[in-house]
């Protein structure tokens, strides 16, 4: 129960807001058997819990009471069956309102007024007293909420679905393919609920994409380092690589220097109108140790080298 006196009867019974009458009945029976005073003699907390679930069942099992509860929140019992139409001589018990906001919210709910367009924030009067006829209307209360959602690199690339628990409600979130770190998803009418009015804001999900050990996204460009050997760079080769779509064959031209990138068209990040390109940067990988035969070949290469790798560098570096 919140400080405003609002009881979430759905949470009390452990059911979703969309639960039908049978689900409500099953939940009540299960909890009633557990907390019934005859089963827990002398247990004050169990007795209080039994009263609470009985109260929740009384409201949610009655279609009219449930409708008024979902519409008016904590004031459902005061709203009455005729709530929503203005009536003269309405008896208002100011003692049951925590502040002027609650009073206005209930009043607008009873009259069916557009809560939000003429909403009020705190009165600003000392002691929280009720103002007179000169009270100024303020901007509507912002009921929107924000939350963070961590997703994998694969989920961001391919898109996915997640089921989240939002305000005791199971909500299906569809993550479109091609989202990026910092992207924002909007879930309409899944934000905070204003008690007594039925008004609900939107929920904004800020996506955080986990790093991948191989792939990285730089702006709109999907990139990766491709490990290659000395002979593949010098002599050229056709090698098997992995792309987000599976294995592929790429050709490394002879005499390619490390650090050069190979472009695979339409194998990159999803975007509007298609896929971007994938860039594979050639990274020279030296072995941790050489075999005797490899060392002999390297010695032979050194003797046969036609040009020093520092040719021209010594002259250019001189000051």
Backbone bond lengths (Angstrom), bond angles and torsions (degrees), N, CA, C in turn:
res aa  C-N    CA-C-N  psi(-1)  N-CA   C-N-CA  omega(-1)  CA-C   N-CA-C  phi
1 X - - - 1.458 - - 1.508 109.00 -
2 X 1.317 118.96 132.74 1.455 122.65 -178.41 1.504 110.08 -83.97
3 X 1.312 116.08 171.72 1.443 121.23 179.46 1.510 112.63 -63.91
4 X 1.324 119.32 -19.43 1.450 122.27 -179.68 1.517 111.77 -82.22
5 X 1.349 119.49 -3.95 1.445 122.20 -178.79 1.511 113.08 91.51
6 X 1.295 117.82 2.98 1.465 121.54 -177.81 1.525 110.25 -80.49
7 X 1.335 116.38 128.98 1.458 121.71 175.94 1.520 109.01 -108.01
8 X 1.294 116.50 127.65 1.460 121.31 176.58 1.519 107.88 -86.51
9 X 1.341 116.80 93.25 1.453 121.29 -176.04 1.529 111.90 -64.94
10 X 1.318 116.92 -28.94 1.467 119.48 177.15 1.531 109.61 -65.36
11 X 1.331 115.16 -41.63 1.464 119.26 179.09 1.526 110.59 -68.89
12 X 1.315 117.21 -36.89 1.468 121.24 179.29 1.525 110.43 -58.32
13 X 1.352 116.45 -42.39 1.465 120.28 -179.65 1.520 112.92 -88.60
14 X 1.338 116.67 -8.43 1.461 119.57 179.14 1.509 113.36 72.31
15 X 1.345 117.52 35.96 1.461 121.42 178.99 1.519 108.87 -122.61
16 X 1.337 115.86 163.33 1.453 121.16 177.61 1.526 109.53 -79.74
17 X 1.342 115.06 161.42 1.462 118.85 179.10 1.522 112.04 -63.65
18 X 1.322 116.87 -23.02 1.462 120.89 -179.13 1.526 112.06 -89.81
19 X 1.323 118.88 4.49 1.467 122.15 -176.13 1.528 110.97 -60.67
20 X 1.353 116.04 136.73 1.457 119.30 178.47 1.532 110.35 -84.27
21 X 1.341 115.95 179.64 1.459 121.13 -175.23 1.525 112.06 -61.23
22 X 1.337 117.17 -39.47 1.463 120.21 -179.66 1.527 111.58 -65.14
23 X 1.343 116.26 -40.31 1.469 119.76 179.05 1.523 111.05 -64.98
24 X 1.335 115.99 -39.44 1.462 120.42 178.27 1.529 110.29 -63.29
25 X 1.345 115.77 -42.62 1.468 120.47 -178.72 1.527 110.94 -65.12
26 X 1.349 116.79 -43.66 1.464 120.27 179.84 1.524 111.22 -62.58
27 X 1.330 116.52 -41.73 1.462 120.32 -179.74 1.524 110.65 -64.65
28 X 1.341 116.17 -40.89 1.469 119.47 -179.90 1.531 111.12 -64.74
29 X 1.327 116.86 -45.82 1.462 120.15 -179.22 1.524 111.97 -59.39
30 X 1.327 115.49 -41.13 1.462 120.20 -179.28 1.522 110.87 -63.94
31 X 1.340 116.79 -44.87 1.459 120.51 -178.27 1.527 111.23 -74.07
32 X 1.339 116.36 -34.45 1.459 119.66 -179.24 1.525 111.09 -64.35
33 X 1.320 115.98 -39.79 1.470 119.22 177.92 1.535 111.04 -64.49
34 X 1.311 116.19 -32.75 1.457 120.64 -176.79 1.526 112.17 -76.80
35 X 1.360 116.91 -38.81 1.460 119.95 -171.73 1.536 114.03 -109.51
36 X 1.325 117.52 6.55 1.463 119.27 -178.59 1.541 109.94 -59.42
37 X 1.355 117.10 137.96 1.481 120.00 -179.10 1.521 113.91 -56.37
38 X 1.342 117.80 -31.39 1.469 119.20 179.24 1.517 111.94 -66.50
39 X 1.346 115.61 -28.20 1.461 120.20 179.31 1.520 110.60 -84.74
40 X 1.346 116.91 -23.33 1.467 121.86 -177.15 1.528 109.63 -126.84
41 X 1.317 118.38 64.77 1.473 120.30 -177.23 1.524 111.98 -61.32
42 X 1.340 114.57 129.43 1.464 119.87 177.31 1.510 114.71 80.49
43 X 1.337 118.72 -1.30 1.467 122.10 -179.12 1.535 108.32 -89.42
44 X 1.328 116.35 104.08 1.462 121.35 -176.40 1.528 111.41 -65.98
45 X 1.335 116.68 -40.70 1.466 120.16 -178.46 1.524 110.65 -66.47
46 X 1.325 117.83 -38.15 1.464 120.78 177.79 1.518 110.67 -65.95
47 X 1.338 116.62 -38.37 1.458 120.46 178.27 1.524 111.30 -64.30
48 X 1.346 116.06 -41.62 1.465 120.35 178.26 1.527 110.99 -65.34
49 X 1.321 115.75 -39.05 1.470 119.75 178.34 1.528 110.46 -65.66
50 X 1.349 116.91 -39.10 1.454 120.38 179.35 1.527 110.53 -63.78
51 X 1.323 117.26 -40.64 1.460 120.60 177.74 1.531 110.68 -64.09
52 X 1.327 115.84 -38.51 1.464 120.24 -178.46 1.521 111.47 -66.20
53 X 1.347 117.38 -44.81 1.462 119.22 -179.33 1.529 110.71 -71.66
54 X 1.324 117.41 -29.60 1.462 120.44 175.95 1.521 110.31 -66.53
55 X 1.326 115.49 -41.90 1.465 120.33 177.35 1.526 110.61 -62.38
56 X 1.326 116.03 -43.58 1.467 119.79 179.75 1.527 111.09 -63.24
57 X 1.331 116.02 -42.07 1.463 119.50 -179.28 1.523 111.26 -66.61
58 X 1.326 116.83 -38.47 1.459 120.27 179.42 1.525 111.19 -58.32
59 X 1.333 116.25 -38.79 1.464 120.46 -178.48 1.527 111.67 -78.46
60 X 1.334 117.19 -48.35 1.464 120.41 -173.16 1.524 113.12 -76.42
61 X 1.335 117.93 -19.89 1.459 119.86 -179.95 1.522 112.23 -85.46
62 X 1.327 116.53 -14.86 1.469 121.47 178.92 1.528 108.81 -98.22
63 X 1.330 119.30 115.49 1.474 121.08 -175.34 1.519 113.51 -54.52
64 X 1.348 117.33 -41.95 1.460 119.67 -177.90 1.524 111.28 -69.73
65 X 1.353 116.38 -44.17 1.462 119.68 178.93 1.525 110.74 -64.67
66 X 1.324 117.38 -39.50 1.462 120.32 179.93 1.520 110.70 -65.10
67 X 1.332 116.25 -40.80 1.472 119.37 179.27 1.524 110.31 -61.02
68 X 1.345 116.47 -44.77 1.461 119.96 -179.32 1.534 110.87 -69.06
69 X 1.337 116.76 -35.91 1.466 119.77 178.11 1.529 111.00 -64.18
70 X 1.342 116.55 -44.03 1.465 119.69 -179.57 1.521 111.36 -67.71
71 X 1.331 117.15 -28.36 1.461 120.43 -178.31 1.522 112.25 -85.48
72 X 1.369 117.67 -41.30 1.452 121.10 -171.24 1.523 114.26 -111.13
73 X 1.338 118.10 -4.52 1.452 119.99 177.71 1.512 112.61 62.41
74 X 1.344 116.81 -128.85 1.453 121.14 -174.56 1.521 113.37 -64.66
75 X 1.347 117.91 -15.24 1.458 121.07 -178.33 1.519 112.75 -101.75
76 X 1.336 117.42 17.14 1.458 120.06 -175.34 1.518 112.22 -59.11
77 X 1.329 116.90 -35.92 1.458 120.13 -175.61 1.521 111.67 -75.35
78 X 1.377 115.21 -29.16 1.452 118.58 178.40 1.525 112.01 -81.69
79 X 1.361 115.70 -22.74 1.455 119.11 -175.93 1.516 111.55 -64.95
80 X 1.331 118.25 -39.67 1.457 121.20 178.30 1.500 111.53 77.10
81 X 1.340 116.83 163.84 1.467 120.86 -178.03 1.507 113.84 -61.17
82 X 1.357 118.01 -24.20 1.466 120.23 -176.23 1.506 112.52 -95.16
83 X 1.348 117.28 11.49 1.469 119.55 -178.56 1.506 110.24 -60.00
84 X 1.348 115.29 143.92 1.453 120.93 -179.69 1.500 111.61 109.03
85 X 1.338 118.24 -13.25 1.459 120.82 175.58 1.504 108.08 -120.78
86 X 1.326 117.53 134.80 1.455 121.59 -177.30 1.506 110.51 -70.31
87 X 1.329 116.53 138.31 1.457 120.51 178.35 1.502 110.34 -135.84
88 X 1.312 116.56 143.01 1.458 120.93 -177.74 1.515 109.60 -73.80
89 X 1.316 116.21 149.83 1.444 121.50 174.31 1.510 113.55 71.58
90 X 1.318 118.85 28.83 1.455 121.45 -179.96 1.518 109.77 -65.29
91 X 1.331 116.43 129.82 1.458 121.89 -179.43 1.520 108.95 -84.87
92 X 1.329 117.56 119.03 1.463 122.46 -177.92 1.514 109.77 -111.80
93 X 1.326 116.97 122.82 1.454 122.81 176.25 1.522 107.99 -97.30
94 X 1.338 117.09 96.89 1.459 120.44 -175.47 1.520 112.35 -65.68
95 X 1.314 118.09 -21.34 1.445 121.11 -177.39 1.502 114.03 -64.94
96 X 1.350 117.88 -21.61 1.454 119.76 -177.20 1.524 112.58 -88.95
97 X 1.331 117.56 0.68 1.462 120.53 179.45 1.521 109.96 -100.41
98 X 1.324 115.89 136.22 1.458 120.14 178.68 1.509 112.25 -74.35
99 X 1.331 117.18 -33.93 1.454 121.08 -179.99 1.521 109.33 -160.59
100 X 1.317 115.55 -178.79 1.456 120.29 -176.06 1.525 111.94 -65.75
101 X 1.351 116.69 -31.57 1.470 119.71 178.39 1.527 110.86 -59.06
102 X 1.348 116.22 -45.70 1.458 119.78 -178.96 1.518 111.13 -62.25
103 X 1.343 115.67 -41.33 1.456 120.13 -179.74 1.527 111.08 -61.79
104 X 1.325 115.90 -47.46 1.466 119.93 -179.21 1.525 110.71 -64.42
105 X 1.344 115.75 -42.70 1.464 118.60 179.68 1.503 111.84 -59.92
106 X 1.338 116.74 -43.11 1.460 120.37 178.77 1.515 110.71 -65.79
107 X 1.333 116.17 -41.96 1.452 120.63 -178.07 1.526 111.00 -62.70
108 X 1.338 116.49 -45.04 1.461 120.01 178.82 1.517 111.01 -65.20
109 X 1.336 115.67 -36.45 1.455 118.50 177.80 1.513 111.99 -64.10
110 X 1.325 116.75 -39.97 1.461 119.54 -179.35 1.523 111.41 -66.34
111 X 1.315 115.74 -40.40 1.457 119.47 -176.93 1.518 112.66 -85.89
112 X 1.342 116.77 -2.65 1.467 119.19 179.62 1.501 112.60 72.79
113 X 1.344 117.64 21.86 1.450 121.56 -176.91 1.506 111.65 -74.32
114 X 1.334 118.22 161.24 1.477 122.76 -178.16 1.505 110.91 -77.48
115 X 1.324 116.60 89.30 1.458 119.98 178.77 1.519 109.14 -62.25
116 X 1.292 117.13 128.54 1.467 122.02 -179.37 1.504 108.81 119.12
117 X 1.351 118.14 -54.47 1.451 120.48 178.62 1.508 111.01 -64.66
118 X 1.343 117.41 -32.23 1.453 120.43 178.62 1.502 110.82 -125.33
119 X 1.304 116.74 34.62 1.460 120.57 -176.47 1.510 112.32 -72.89
120 X 1.341 115.78 166.83 1.444 121.91 -179.43 1.509 109.75 -129.61
121 X 1.332 115.20 147.79 1.443 120.39 169.27 1.524 107.65 -103.81
122 X 1.325 118.35 -161.28 1.461 120.18 -174.31 1.520 110.75 -61.28
123 X 1.340 116.22 144.84 1.450 121.55 -174.08 1.518 112.46 -66.95
124 X 1.331 116.76 -29.67 1.458 119.24 -178.56 1.509 113.35 81.78
125 X 1.344 118.79 3.85 1.448 121.31 179.40 1.524 110.57 -85.87
126 X 1.327 118.34 140.47 1.467 121.01 -179.76 1.523 110.46 -57.49
127 X 1.335 115.20 138.41 1.443 119.48 176.85 1.508 114.12 76.18
128 X 1.325 118.68 2.68 1.457 121.43 178.80 1.505 113.22 71.43
129 X 1.333 118.76 22.38 1.453 121.43 -179.48 1.505 111.76 -69.29
130 X 1.324 117.00 164.29 1.460 121.47 -179.83 1.519 109.39 -86.15
131 X 1.347 117.52 129.21 1.459 120.80 -178.45 1.523 110.79 -76.94
132 X 1.303 114.50 169.99 1.459 120.47 177.49 1.497 111.58 -87.46
133 X 1.293 117.07 -153.85 1.467 121.91 -174.50 1.513 112.23 -73.56
134 X 1.338 119.19 -8.43 1.463 121.08 -177.75 1.517 112.78 -94.01
135 X 1.336 118.72 12.68 1.472 121.24 -179.55 1.522 109.29 -63.69
136 X 1.345 116.82 134.28 1.468 120.99 -177.33 1.520 110.17 -91.29
137 X 1.317 115.47 138.97 1.464 120.37 176.76 1.513 109.51 -74.18
138 X 1.325 115.11 137.17 1.460 120.72 179.19 1.528 110.04 -109.63
139 X 1.339 115.46 177.71 1.471 120.40 179.05 1.527 109.67 -68.19
140 X 1.341 118.47 151.95 1.473 120.99 179.03 1.522 111.51 -61.34
141 X 1.323 115.18 149.59 1.463 120.44 177.51 1.525 109.45 -66.77
142 X 1.335 116.59 134.16 1.463 120.69 178.68 1.522 108.99 -83.09
143 X 1.319 116.53 111.16 1.460 121.83 -178.02 1.520 112.35 -97.28
144 X 1.331 117.25 2.93 1.463 119.76 179.20 1.527 110.25 -67.33
145 X 1.318 115.86 149.28 1.462 121.56 -179.50 1.526 109.23 -131.35
146 X 1.334 115.41 158.07 1.460 121.51 178.62 1.519 109.67 -127.75
147 X 1.322 115.29 148.40 1.459 121.33 176.67 1.515 108.47 -150.20
148 X 1.336 116.79 157.99 1.461 122.38 178.53 1.526 109.33 -103.22
149 X 1.323 115.20 144.03 1.464 120.86 178.98 1.514 109.06 -133.88
150 X 1.325 117.03 119.78 1.461 121.98 177.24 1.525 109.69 -88.42
151 X 1.322 116.58 130.00 1.457 121.13 177.75 1.527 108.83 -130.07
152 X 1.324 116.08 159.24 1.459 120.55 179.32 1.522 110.57 -80.69
153 X 1.324 115.31 166.05 1.459 120.69 177.66 1.536 110.01 -62.29
154 X 1.330 115.94 -38.24 1.472 120.16 179.38 1.518 111.22 -65.70
155 X 1.335 117.57 -39.35 1.470 120.31 178.24 1.519 110.69 -64.24
156 X 1.326 116.31 -39.43 1.463 119.61 178.77 1.520 111.08 -66.79
157 X 1.325 116.38 -37.24 1.467 120.56 -178.05 1.536 111.31 -72.88
158 X 1.320 117.48 -49.08 1.461 121.21 -172.94 1.526 113.67 -94.63
159 X 1.339 117.08 -16.91 1.455 119.63 -171.91 1.516 109.68 84.16
160 X 1.318 117.11 156.84 1.460 120.45 -178.45 1.517 109.52 -164.33
161 X 1.324 114.78 179.23 1.456 121.36 175.50 1.528 108.12 -125.66
162 X 1.306 115.63 139.82 1.453 121.97 176.97 1.525 108.64 -128.84
163 X 1.316 116.88 142.09 1.457 121.42 173.59 1.518 107.99 -106.71
164 X 1.337 115.70 119.05 1.454 121.29 -176.84 1.519 110.31 -114.77
165 X 1.320 115.41 154.96 1.460 121.25 174.16 1.524 107.80 -97.45
166 X 1.330 116.49 111.82 1.459 122.87 -177.60 1.521 108.67 -122.15
167 X 1.338 116.37 114.79 1.468 120.47 -179.44 1.524 111.65 50.11
168 X 1.332 115.35 48.16 1.475 122.16 178.50 1.519 112.56 63.92
169 X 1.318 116.91 24.69 1.466 121.93 178.48 1.525 108.21 -128.08
170 X 1.318 116.13 136.95 1.460 120.91 177.06 1.530 108.80 -83.20
171 X 1.330 115.51 120.23 1.464 121.06 -174.97 1.525 109.09 -120.65
172 X 1.337 116.86 130.34 1.459 122.30 177.23 1.521 109.00 -88.11
173 X 1.331 115.90 122.46 1.464 122.01 179.77 1.518 108.70 -109.42
174 X 1.308 116.50 122.91 1.473 121.79 177.25 1.528 108.88 -98.57
175 X 1.320 115.60 117.51 1.464 121.72 179.77 1.530 107.96 -97.61
176 X 1.319 118.74 113.95 1.467 120.17 -178.30 1.516 111.89 -70.18
177 X 1.324 116.63 153.47 1.470 120.46 177.88 1.522 109.73 -68.90
178 X 1.332 114.91 145.03 1.460 120.18 176.96 1.514 114.94 89.31
179 X 1.341 118.52 8.72 1.464 118.73 176.27 1.521 109.28 -69.56
180 X 1.312 115.79 158.50 1.460 120.75 -177.27 1.518 110.51 -122.65
181 X 1.302 115.35 168.17 1.455 120.95 176.46 1.522 108.83 -60.15
182 X 1.334 116.36 126.51 1.463 120.46 -177.77 1.510 114.06 94.58
183 X 1.339 117.71 -4.30 1.462 119.84 177.00 1.522 109.85 -62.81
184 X 1.337 115.81 156.27 1.466 121.47 -175.75 1.523 109.23 -126.62
185 X 1.327 115.90 127.79 1.454 121.67 176.21 1.522 109.29 -108.43
186 X 1.335 115.56 141.81 1.464 120.85 179.87 1.519 110.08 -111.56
187 X 1.332 116.06 124.68 1.462 121.97 175.43 1.521 107.22 -108.69
188 X 1.314 116.26 107.69 1.452 120.57 -175.13 1.527 111.53 -67.46
189 X 1.334 114.35 135.86 1.465 123.33 175.68 1.526 112.34 55.47
190 X 1.343 116.43 38.60 1.460 121.56 174.20 1.529 110.67 -122.42
191 X 1.342 116.12 16.60 1.452 120.21 -178.98 1.515 112.13 -91.13
192 X 1.327 116.04 -146.50 1.463 121.07 -177.37 1.519 111.19 -74.95
193 X 1.325 115.67 146.16 1.459 122.77 -179.66 1.516 109.17 -102.53
194 X 1.327 116.46 131.04 1.463 121.09 177.84 1.524 108.85 -90.36
195 X 1.333 117.73 110.45 1.464 120.25 -178.05 1.516 111.72 -58.30
196 X 1.311 115.63 139.57 1.453 120.96 175.66 1.504 114.22 88.64
197 X 1.334 118.20 -9.37 1.467 119.82 -178.01 1.520 112.76 -123.56
198 X 1.322 117.24 -24.61 1.456 119.65 -174.86 1.512 112.89 78.94
199 X 1.340 117.68 0.20 1.459 121.44 -178.84 1.517 109.40 -77.36
200 X 1.335 116.42 138.39 1.462 121.18 -177.24 1.520 110.46 -138.32
201 X 1.309 115.32 139.15 1.458 120.55 179.46 1.518 112.07 -87.62
202 X 1.336 115.68 -171.31 1.459 122.18 179.44 1.534 109.43 -101.65
203 X 1.321 114.90 157.17 1.454 121.23 176.67 1.519 108.92 -110.17
204 X 1.319 116.78 127.28 1.462 122.23 178.92 1.531 108.69 -108.17
205 X 1.329 115.82 124.41 1.457 121.94 179.60 1.527 109.52 -102.74
206 X 1.324 116.72 120.91 1.461 122.37 175.98 1.522 108.16 -93.20
207 X 1.337 115.79 117.27 1.460 120.84 -174.11 1.527 111.52 -86.89
208 X 1.319 115.21 134.97 1.461 122.15 174.99 1.528 107.51 -120.10
209 X 1.331 116.98 114.72 1.463 122.45 -176.16 1.530 109.39 -93.05
210 X 1.319 116.46 124.70 1.454 121.25 -179.86 1.530 110.91 -69.80
211 X 1.322 115.98 147.56 1.465 120.76 178.45 1.532 110.12 -67.13
212 X 1.343 115.28 151.39 1.463 121.66 176.96 1.529 108.16 -109.02
213 X 1.316 118.78 145.38 1.471 119.96 -177.80 1.528 113.81 -67.41
214 X 1.321 118.53 -19.87 1.466 121.22 -178.06 1.524 111.45 -117.94
215 X 1.328 116.66 -53.68 1.457 120.62 -173.64 1.523 110.97 -84.12
216 X 1.334 114.87 148.03 1.459 121.16 173.92 1.532 108.58 -143.58
217 X 1.310 115.22 146.07 1.462 121.21 179.88 1.515 108.24 -110.18
218 X 1.338 115.62 118.47 1.458 121.95 178.35 1.511 107.77 -114.55
219 X 1.342 115.97 107.99 1.465 121.76 -170.85 1.534 108.17 58.83
220 X 1.329 117.46 -114.22 1.465 119.94 178.94 1.526 112.10 -105.52
221 X 1.345 117.11 8.29 1.456 121.04 -172.23 1.527 111.04 -105.31
222 X 1.335 116.19 123.52 1.462 121.18 175.10 1.526 108.32 -86.90
223 X 1.341 115.80 127.95 1.456 120.61 -174.86 1.519 110.31 -134.70
224 X 1.360 113.96 161.74 1.462 121.44 173.45 1.520 108.28 -160.38
225 X 1.323 116.00 154.55 1.469 120.93 173.61 1.523 108.19 -89.84
226 X 1.342 116.57 134.53 1.455 121.94 179.25 1.531 108.99 -108.73
227 X 1.327 118.36 111.93 1.467 120.36 178.87 1.536 111.04 -67.02
228 X 1.336 116.88 132.16 1.465 121.98 178.45 1.528 109.11 -137.62
229 X 1.328 116.07 160.61 1.463 121.48 -179.26 1.526 110.14 -97.71
230 X 1.337 115.12 169.58 1.458 121.43 -179.77 1.524 111.44 -62.53
231 X 1.328 117.19 -42.72 1.461 119.29 -177.65 1.526 111.40 -70.24
232 X 1.344 117.95 -32.50 1.467 120.15 178.70 1.518 110.72 -66.32
233 X 1.327 116.92 -36.13 1.463 119.49 176.42 1.523 111.04 -71.32
234 X 1.321 116.71 -43.66 1.467 120.42 -175.12 1.520 112.30 -72.37
235 X 1.328 116.94 -45.72 1.469 120.84 -173.34 1.526 113.73 -97.75
236 X 1.340 115.25 -13.58 1.457 118.15 -175.19 1.521 110.52 84.36
237 X 1.328 117.31 156.27 1.461 120.63 -179.42 1.522 109.80 -169.82
238 X 1.326 114.74 159.26 1.464 121.71 169.60 1.523 106.59 -108.81
239 X 1.332 116.23 118.37 1.462 120.66 -172.52 1.533 110.36 -121.75
240 X 1.320 114.96 156.21 1.460 121.54 176.53 1.516 109.47 -90.29
241 X 1.310 116.67 128.05 1.462 121.73 179.53 1.529 108.90 -123.86
242 X 1.318 115.82 164.96 1.452 121.57 176.22 1.524 109.07 -106.47
243 X 1.314 115.86 133.78 1.457 122.19 174.26 1.530 107.74 -118.46
244 X 1.332 119.25 169.42 1.466 119.72 176.07 1.525 113.43 -58.41
245 X 1.330 117.28 -18.88 1.463 121.22 -179.81 1.524 112.95 -97.45
246 X 1.338 116.88 -2.10 1.454 119.68 -177.48 1.517 111.30 124.59
247 X 1.323 116.48 -167.53 1.459 120.95 -177.03 1.529 111.75 -73.58
248 X 1.350 114.47 151.12 1.467 121.20 177.70 1.522 107.95 -150.89
249 X 1.335 116.11 162.01 1.466 122.59 178.79 1.527 109.32 -106.75
250 X 1.339 116.26 132.23 1.460 121.02 175.76 1.522 108.77 -128.46
251 X 1.310 115.53 150.93 1.465 121.89 -179.47 1.519 110.06 -107.19
252 X 1.340 115.59 128.44 1.462 121.66 175.92 1.528 107.05 -100.52
253 X 1.316 118.58 115.46 1.468 120.11 -179.90 1.525 111.47 -64.51
254 X 1.334 116.57 148.20 1.465 120.97 177.79 1.523 110.19 -62.30
255 X 1.332 115.17 141.21 1.456 120.32 178.22 1.513 113.85 77.72
256 X 1.317 117.52 18.90 1.471 120.64 179.31 1.521 109.91 -76.25
257 X 1.302 116.26 134.61 1.465 120.86 179.09 1.524 110.27 -85.01
258 X 1.332 118.65 145.95 1.465 120.82 175.58 1.529 110.16 -61.56
259 X 1.316 115.80 147.02 1.465 120.66 -178.18 1.513 112.95 98.99
260 X 1.343 116.70 -14.58 1.460 119.29 177.58 1.532 108.77 -75.54
261 X 1.327 117.08 150.42 1.465 121.80 -178.50 1.521 111.13 -110.14
262 X 1.307 115.62 139.18 1.452 122.69 173.61 1.521 108.33 -101.76
263 X 1.326 117.34 136.60 1.462 122.14 -176.23 1.531 110.65 -105.16
264 X 1.318 115.78 127.17 1.459 121.78 174.17 1.525 107.47 -110.79
265 X 1.306 116.62 109.58 1.455 121.63 -173.88 1.530 111.47 -68.86
266 X 1.325 114.02 139.89 1.476 123.28 175.13 1.524 112.44 58.90
267 X 1.347 116.88 28.06 1.460 120.73 176.17 1.531 111.35 -115.53
268 X 1.347 116.07 11.42 1.456 119.87 -174.29 1.517 114.03 -98.35
269 X 1.318 115.61 -147.12 1.473 122.52 -172.14 1.522 111.33 -75.25
270 X 1.332 117.43 139.44 1.474 120.17 177.34 1.524 110.89 -62.44
271 X 1.316 115.19 138.54 1.466 121.37 179.06 1.517 108.30 -147.75
272 X 1.314 115.54 170.84 1.458 119.31 178.37 1.527 109.43 -61.85
273 X 1.303 115.49 128.64 1.458 119.42 178.31 1.510 114.24 88.16
274 X 1.339 118.64 4.16 1.461 118.93 178.04 1.511 112.93 143.69
275 X 1.326 115.19 -149.65 1.460 122.86 -178.03 1.521 109.26 -119.84
276 X 1.328 115.27 146.59 1.447 119.65 173.60 1.517 110.57 -80.09
277 X 1.344 115.78 -173.65 1.467 120.91 179.56 1.532 109.87 -93.92
278 X 1.314 114.10 159.91 1.465 121.68 176.68 1.519 108.55 -109.06
279 X 1.328 116.87 130.71 1.462 121.69 178.87 1.522 109.47 -110.67
280 X 1.349 115.95 124.27 1.458 122.60 177.25 1.520 108.54 -110.67
281 X 1.333 116.43 115.25 1.459 121.48 -178.85 1.524 109.05 -91.70
282 X 1.328 116.33 124.98 1.464 121.80 -176.37 1.528 110.18 -72.83
283 X 1.321 115.33 122.28 1.467 121.45 -178.72 1.530 108.98 -119.01
284 X 1.344 116.01 115.86 1.468 120.94 -179.48 1.529 110.11 -69.24
285 X 1.329 115.24 126.23 1.465 121.30 178.36 1.531 108.28 -114.46
286 X 1.321 115.99 118.76 1.454 120.94 178.23 1.525 108.87 -92.58
287 X 1.329 117.18 140.56 1.468 119.46 179.97 1.524 111.49 -67.68
288 X 1.314 114.88 153.25 1.465 119.29 178.97 1.525 111.36 -67.01
289 X 1.318 117.03 -28.39 1.475 121.43 177.55 1.516 108.51 -151.44
290 X 1.359 116.24 157.65 1.461 122.13 -179.28 1.525 109.37 -111.40
291 X 1.324 115.77 144.96 1.464 119.25 174.06 1.534 108.93 -76.63
292 X 1.321 116.67 165.83 1.462 120.24 179.44 1.519 110.88 -60.15
293 X 1.322 117.25 -39.87 1.465 120.79 -179.48 1.525 110.40 -66.16
294 X 1.314 116.38 -40.24 1.461 119.26 179.09 1.529 110.36 -65.38
295 X 1.308 117.00 -38.91 1.453 119.66 179.33 1.524 111.07 -65.10
296 X 1.314 117.19 -38.04 1.473 120.38 177.13 1.522 110.79 -62.71
297 X 1.323 116.00 -42.83 1.470 119.74 179.27 1.526 111.07 -65.17
298 X 1.321 116.58 -38.11 1.458 119.47 178.72 1.533 110.96 -67.40
299 X 1.334 116.09 -37.35 1.465 119.66 176.44 1.517 110.27 -63.97
300 X 1.310 115.52 -40.04 1.466 119.63 178.95 1.529 110.05 -66.16
301 X 1.325 116.17 -39.48 1.477 120.22 178.39 1.518 110.09 -62.79
302 X 1.331 117.29 -39.98 1.452 120.36 -179.55 1.521 111.07 -64.48
303 X 1.340 116.10 -39.45 1.472 118.95 179.87 1.514 111.38 -70.18
304 X 1.327 116.84 -30.77 1.454 120.30 -175.57 1.525 113.00 -93.47
305 X 1.315 118.39 -2.30 1.466 119.91 -175.98 1.517 110.15 -60.98
306 X 1.311 116.11 130.99 1.464 120.92 -175.92 1.513 112.60 -88.05
307 X 1.321 117.04 -19.46 1.468 119.12 -175.54 1.519 109.70 -147.68
308 X 1.314 116.01 139.53 1.458 120.31 177.87 1.533 109.45 -71.85
309 X 1.315 117.69 140.99 1.475 119.24 177.73 1.530 112.00 -66.46
310 X 1.317 117.92 -14.30 1.455 121.78 179.02 1.513 112.26 -101.37
311 X 1.335 115.64 18.36 1.457 119.68 178.80 1.518 109.75 -62.42
312 X 1.289 116.67 125.88 1.457 121.42 -179.67 1.519 113.82 84.92
313 X 1.334 116.43 -23.21 1.468 119.44 -177.82 1.523 111.32 -70.04
314 X 1.375 116.27 -39.90 1.455 119.39 -177.59 1.526 111.36 -61.73
315 X 1.337 115.55 -42.14 1.463 119.30 179.65 1.517 111.06 -66.78
316 X 1.347 116.46 -41.99 1.469 120.35 -177.98 1.516 112.10 -69.25
317 X 1.331 116.36 -29.00 1.477 119.55 -175.38 1.524 111.65 -84.02
318 X 1.317 118.13 -12.33 1.469 120.40 -177.88 1.517 109.92 -68.65
319 X 1.363 115.24 138.76 1.468 120.80 178.92 1.524 110.57 -101.33
